[in-house]
């Protein structure tokens, strides 16, 4: 993905560091993605983390939901677990998505068939936020005797479940539509479970883009995890 290559180039050439580096990456990747979408899909609306929200999108059927740099802090700190998210919600459903993990040289897409899931390991693995890990994650992990693996970007965590490095991604306590639309579209297309942590479907293109919680996991684990979340409150 061109945006991922651009972000790698920005970080490599130096000149700025820290928050300024993250801000530059966000801005330039956003400009690139929006310019491409406006040429390719001029009639569609766009909801991006880095662009002023046009609320006319709420009455539209097709809305692209973009996070040009998911994991800005991780990117600025020189870490690898950041991503680029491009998702399309149609009538509120996450139908199409692509998640780029530029430092791994990988793009996961909803129209790119993934190999079947590997067999479960002896011990379950959960990916969780490095900086904002909510108590419910530790509660579920303890109940399952699961290993908790800390990661940055939501896209990086979701794709870790897809490619077999983890089995469960559970988050509560603050995300927005751009954090999950593309990863959820890719996960669903690959046969994973994706929902709110109360089990209800994830819906996009709402007036308020806050979408604070998320469960992406192997389908055979979904009922068990959702029951534990409900039990833990």
Order of alpha helices (4+ residues) and beta strands (2+ residues): alpha-alpha-beta-beta-alpha-beta-beta-beta-beta-alpha-beta-alpha-beta-alpha-beta-beta-alpha
